[in-house]
Structure formats: C-alpha cells, structure tokens
Amino acid sequence: MAVILQRRQTLLCVHLAPFFSTWYSPPVFPVDEQDPVLSAISRAIKDAPHVPFESSLKKFLPSLTPYHVSSLIIRNPYSLSPASVLSFFKWVSSQNGFRLTLRTYCTMACFLCSHRMISEAQSLLQFVVSRKGKDSAPSVFAAILEAKGNQQPSLIFNALMNAYTDSGYVSDAIQCFRLVRKHGYRIPYNSCSHLLDWMMKSNSPSAAWAFFSEILKCGFPPNVYTFNILMHSFCKEGKLKEARVILDEIRRRGMEPTVVSFNTLIHTALPETVKKLLEEDV
C-alpha cells in the first residue's frame, strides 16, 4: 500500500512540474501529510498567535520547498483558517533566498477565492502580473487551470482580469476573457464591465466599442447608459458615422434611445452642419 501511495504522489509531482514558473524550477519529489516539514509548518501556523514564524520555522527554511507550500494549501491537514494560511504565505514569500513558483501563487489565489477572500486574491494576482509583465496572460491562465482543481473558477478569472486591467495591460485582460470563453467557462461579466469602463475612460472609443461588441455576443447585458457613453466618445472625436451606428444598435437590440442619446448627436452634428453652411456661403 505504501509503495502504491508513493508512486501516486510521485506521478502527481511529475505532472505538475511543467507548470512551474520560469522564475524557479525546483527539484521534483513527493510530499505527503506525514512529511515532517509539512507537519512542522502546520503546527507553526496553528501556534502563530503565540510563537512568531521567525522562531518556529527559521530552522526549517533550508528544507522548505514550493511543493510544501502548495501541499499545505491544497491539503490543509490541520484545517487551518484561510487567514492564518495567508499569513504564513506572506511570511515565507518574503524570506531571503526562498522563491515561490507561479503555480504556488496561483494555488494560493484559488484557495483565497474559494473562501471568498476576493480582494486578497486580486492583490496576490496583481503582484504576479507585475512580475510576469505584459503578454503573460496565457502562462498565468494555464497555471490557474492547473491550480484550481475542482473549484468553480469564475471568481478567480474575475480577479485575474481585474488584475491585468488595473495594471494597464488591456490586451492581456482581453486575452483572459477570450481564454475563458474558449475553455467554455462562465463569462466573468463583472470584470468585463470593469475593463470596458477602463477602456472608455482611456479615450479609445474604437477599442472599447470593439470589445463591447464582442462581449455582447457572449450574453453581456446591454444597457443604454454604456451605449450613450460610447456615442459621446465618438462624437468628441468627430466620428458621427460611428456614433450613428451605435444609435442604430440601440434600436436593433429592442431598446429605446434616451434624450441623452439624441442630444449627444445633435450637439455634435449641429456645429458641423452650421460650419458646412458657412463654408458654402463663403
């Protein structure tokens, strides 16, 4: 029985190895609940209110690996509270000479989302994004897929898209949305709305309209307010044709344009019309 268990654990570690970050590639070896380091970590976290980690875990640092940290998060053999596990995670990630992997960070973010600690998860993912940089969405997304287990991933995808948006990596945020759609997961509408709002405020109406059109096809609930903002953005740039397309789209979707919709067009179109008449007179 022990041989079979060890073989399964070894296969698990070999399976996970390709998804570790290029930041660090640790050696592969099995970790189980009876591992003395894992047990020591669990006891130290449990005793943390009375004994600081500096005292209880310093001597274990040379033996500690990212596998131990991931195993603690996934198995949590002592049923530790999410807040206490996060406290340990922050401490160990700040230790000189100890490096966590991309997958370890994603495992922790998934753990936090499963316990509805969304802001903490997003903060962690923003750190990951700051380290990985632009065009990192595919690798981070792949690591999350491996880390999430059987968990419903809608919350973690929301947090990931928001992390990219707040970091200014719009193309990565859009790529996350497309990867979610490609894999058949529930579309994270909240983060789509956050990204759309960011794009509209960044004075790029064409890109915002393209993204809005894309998410509308995926069931994003349309609203006249968003259409009006896009119309206004196009009108500010003098793009009346594009603004008129949006007005027609409002009607096509069975909604009624508001007074704001018409005023936006009138206030932009009228000066242009007067200008043309004056030019003709001259």
N, C-alpha and C positions, 0 to 999 in steps of 0.2 A: 504493500500500500504506500509506504514511504517513497519507494522508487517511482511509482506512478505519479504521486503528487509532485515530486521534484522535477520529473520530466515535463509535467504540465506547466509548472512555474517557469522552467527554462524556456519552453516554447513561447510563453506569453512575453517574456522579456525580449526574445529574438524578434517576435512580431512587432513589438513597439519600437525597436531600435531605429528603423529608418525615419521615424517622425521626430527625432530629436533635433533641436535647432543646430544650425552651424556654429552657434555661439560656443557649444561644448558637446563633445561626443564621449560620454562616459563608457567604461567597460561594461559588458553585459554579464550579469549574474543574477540568480534568483533571490527574491526576498520573500519571507513568509512571516506570519504573525508571531512565530517563535523566535525570530531573529532578535538577538539581544539589543542591537542598536534601535530597532523599531520599538521594542518594549520600553527601552530607556527613554526614548522620545515621548512616548505616550504618557509614561509616569511623570516626566518632567513637565509636560503641558498640564497635566492634572494638578500638579503641585505648584504651578507657576504663581498663583496668588501669594504664596508664602516663600518660595525659593526662586529667585530670578534665573533665567536661562543661562546667564553668564556663569553661574555657579554649578548648575545641574547638567549642562550639556557641553561645556567647553572641551572637556576631555574626549567627547565622542565625535567632535568635528572631523578629525582626520579619517574616521571610519564612515562618516556620513556621506551618502550619495544622493543624487536626484531620485533614484529608484526608491530610497527610503521615504523621501518626502511624498512622492506620488502614491506609494503604497499606503502611507498613513492617511492621506486624503481620501483615497478610494475605499479602503477597508475600515478605517477608523475603529480598530478593535476595542478601544476603551470607551466608545460612544461619547467622544469629547464634543463640546459645544462648538458650533461654527466659529464663533468669535475667538475662542481660545486657539483653534487651529490656525486662524488667520494671524493671530498674534505671533505664533511660532513661525509661520511662513515669513512674516515681515522681518523677524529677528534673524532667521537663518539666511535670508536673501541679502542681508546687509553685512554678513560676515566676510572679512577679507579672505580671499583665496577660495571661497566656496561659490560655485556658479550653478545656477539652476538652468534647466533647459526650456525651450519654447513649449514643449509638451507639458512640462511641470506647471508652468504659468497657466496654460490653458486648462489643465486639470483643476487647478485652484479656482479659476474663474467660473468653470462649470459647477463646481462644488458650491460656490457662493450664490450663483443664480438658483441652484436647486433649493437653497434656503432663503430665497427672496432678498438676498443682500446685493441688490442690483447696483447701487452706487459704488460699493466696494469692488464689485466685479468689473465695472466700467473703468474705474480708476486703475485697476490692475492691467486691463487691456490697453489703456492709454499709454501705460509705461511700455508694454510690449510693442505697441505701434511706434512709439518714439525711438525704440531700439532698432526695430526692423526697417522702419522708414517707408518711403514711397514704393509702390508696386509689390508690397509684401502680402496683399490680401490672399492670394492663392495658398501660400505656405501656412499662414496663420489659420485660414479656414480649414485646411486639411488637418492641422493639429487639433483643432476643436472637434472635428468629426471623430477623430480617434479618442479624444478625451471625454466626450460626452456620455459614452456608454449607452444605457437605455433611456437616458433623460430626454424629455421634450426640449428641443434646442431653441425654441422661439425666443426665450429671454436672452440667451447668450448671443444669438445673432443680432438682436436689437442692440445689445451692449457693444458688440463689435462694430456694427455700422456707425453707431454714435461716436465711438472712439475715433474712427477714421474721419468722420465729419468734423468733429471738434478739433482734430489735428490739422484740418485743412486739406486732407487727402481725399478730394471728392471722387476722383477716378477709382480709388480703392473702395470707397463706400459703395459706389455704383456696382463695382465688380462683386462685392459681397452680396448685394441684392440679387444679381444675376446668378451667382453660385447657389444661393438659397432656392431660387426658382428652378434652376437646372436639376437640383437634387430632390425636388418635389416636397420641400418643407413649407410650412406655413409662412406666408409673406409677412415680414415684420413691418406692419403699416406705421407704427409709431416712429420708428427710425427713418422710414421713408419720408414721413411728414417732416421730421427734423431736418433731413438732408435737403428736401425741397425748399423749406423755409430758408436754410443757409444759402442755397443757390440763388434764390430770388433776392436776398439781401446783398449778394455779391455782385449785383449789376451784370448778370449774364442771363438775360431772359431767354435767349435761344436754347442754351443748355438746359435751363430749368423747364422750358416747355417740352423739350425732347424727353427729359426724364419723367415729367408729369404724364405725358402721353404713354410712356412705357409702363408706368405703374397703374395707370387707369385700365390698361388691357389686362392687368392681373387682379382686377377687382377692387382697387383702391377707391374708396367712396368719394365721388366728385362733389365739389361744393362751389357755389357761385363766388364766394369770397376769394378763393385761390385763383379762379379764372380772372376775376377783376384785377387782382394784383399783377398778374402776368400781362393783361391788357395794358395796364398803366405803365409797366416797364417797357413794353414795346412802343407805346405812344411817346414816352420820354425820349426814345431813340429815333422817333420819327418814322417808325415802321408800321404805318397804318394798315398795310395789307395783312401783316401777321396778326395785328390786333383784331382785324375784322374776321380772320379765320377763327380766332378764339371765341368771338361773339357767336359765330355760326355753330361752333362746337357746343356752346351752352345750350342752344336751342335743340341741336341734334340729340342731346342727351336727355331731352324732355324737361329741362329746367327753364325758368323764366329769367331773362336778364333783369337786373335791378336798375334803379335810377342811376346808381354809380356807374354801371356798365355803359349806359348811353352817354352820361356826362363826360366820362373819360374819353370817349371817341369824339364827341362834339368839341370839347375844349382843345383837343389836339388838331382835329380836322379843320375847324373854322379858321384859325390863323393861316393855315396852309392855303385854304381856298381864297381868303382875302388877299394874301400875298400874290397868288397867281393872277387874280383880277387886276391888282395894281400893276403888275408887270405887263399885262396885256394892254392896259391903258397907256402905259408909257411907250 
